[in-house]
Amino acid sequence: MEMKIGTRRQFKWLKGVVAAVIILNVIDGILTMVWVFSDQAVEANPFMAHLIEANSVLFISVKMALVFLGTFLLWRFRKRALAVVAIFMSFLIYYFILLYHLKAMNLNLFQRLFD
């Protein structure tokens, strides 16, 4: 038997976490395009790498659609503990990706200052 969870207040807070995942995904997409187009990185996902090289609008559209559909599905099952854990894991993953982007930007800026 699966445990169901959540109060109205908790779901309101969880909705903010879902919104943050979507926002972080947009930021990741934009920064990924910056790194790829400046020849400082490559997209690790082969399918997405093909899209970013073929059409950047299609790349960002597919990236947004996939994450939106995933978060929508998790939101539909928000009363199940596993879905809530998955929402938080998605947030943490995108949060660490953002930190990775920021660290790379800082290192890049630091290198340019002292070159």
C-alpha positions as a printed Julia matrix, in Angstrom:
115×3 Matrix{Float64}:
  0.0    0.0     0.0
  1.41   3.38   -1.0
  1.49   6.22    1.49
 -0.39   9.34    0.44
  0.83  12.67    1.72
  0.26  16.39    1.62
 -1.75  19.26    2.92
 -2.89  22.27    0.95
 -0.07  24.32    2.46
  2.55  21.69    1.61
  1.28  21.44   -1.97
  1.48  25.21   -2.37
  5.12  25.04   -1.31
  5.73  22.04   -3.57
  4.25  23.98   -6.49
  7.0   26.55   -5.95
  9.62  23.79   -6.13
  8.12  22.59   -9.43
  8.22  26.16  -10.77
 11.86  26.41   -9.7
 12.67  23.21  -11.62
 11.16  24.71  -14.77
 13.03  28.0   -14.31
 16.31  26.21  -13.62
 15.76  24.13  -16.77
 15.41  27.31  -18.85
 18.59  28.74  -17.32
 20.41  25.46  -17.99
 19.27  25.48  -21.6
 20.41  29.04  -22.19
 23.78  28.52  -20.5
 24.29  25.24  -22.36
 23.77  27.06  -25.65
 26.26  29.76  -24.58
 28.91  27.14  -23.75
 28.29  25.07  -26.88
 28.19  28.02  -29.29
 31.37  29.46  -27.79
 33.1   26.08  -28.33
 33.86  25.74  -24.62
 31.67  22.67  -24.02
 29.65  19.99  -25.73
 26.17  18.75  -24.92
 26.55  15.39  -23.15
 23.21  13.97  -24.3
 23.69  12.74  -27.9
 20.08  13.42  -28.91
 20.15  16.94  -27.48
 23.63  17.52  -28.95
 22.2   16.8   -32.4
 19.32  19.21  -31.76
 21.52  22.04  -30.52
 23.72  21.75  -33.6
 20.77  21.53  -35.98
 18.46  24.17  -34.52
 18.83  26.0   -31.21
 15.13  26.92  -31.06
 14.22  23.26  -31.47
 16.79  22.34  -28.81
 15.32  24.68  -26.22
 11.76  23.76  -27.2
 12.36  20.03  -26.8
 14.27  20.57  -23.55
 11.42  22.67  -22.15
  8.75  20.23  -23.35
 10.45  17.19  -21.83
 10.98  18.81  -18.44
  7.5   20.35  -18.46
  5.89  16.99  -19.25
  7.97  15.28  -16.57
  7.09  17.83  -13.91
  3.44  17.77  -15.0
  3.37  14.01  -14.55
  5.03  14.25  -11.14
  2.6   17.01  -10.13
 -0.37  14.81  -11.08
  0.94  12.19   -8.63
  1.96  14.7    -5.96
 -0.03  12.88   -3.28
  2.38   9.96   -3.55
  5.62  10.1    -1.63
  7.72   8.83   -4.52
  6.53  11.67   -6.77
  7.43  14.24   -4.11
 10.88  12.7    -3.73
 11.31  12.81   -7.52
 10.31  16.5    -7.59
 12.91  17.32   -4.94
 15.54  15.22   -6.7
 14.82  17.09   -9.95
 15.23  20.37   -8.12
 18.52  19.29   -6.56
 19.9   18.05   -9.87
 19.08  21.32  -11.65
 20.38  23.3    -8.68
 23.75  21.51   -8.88
 23.8   21.96  -12.66
 23.34  25.7   -12.11
 26.21  25.69   -9.6
 28.34  23.86  -12.17
 27.53  26.51  -14.8
 28.35  29.31  -12.35
 31.62  27.69  -11.35
 32.59  27.31  -15.01
 31.69  30.95  -15.66
 33.8   32.04  -12.71
 36.77  29.96  -13.83
 36.4   31.24  -17.38
 36.29  34.85  -16.18
 39.25  34.25  -13.87
 41.31  32.76  -16.72
 40.49  35.67  -19.03
 41.57  38.2   -16.4
 44.98  36.61  -16.02
 45.75  35.62  -19.61
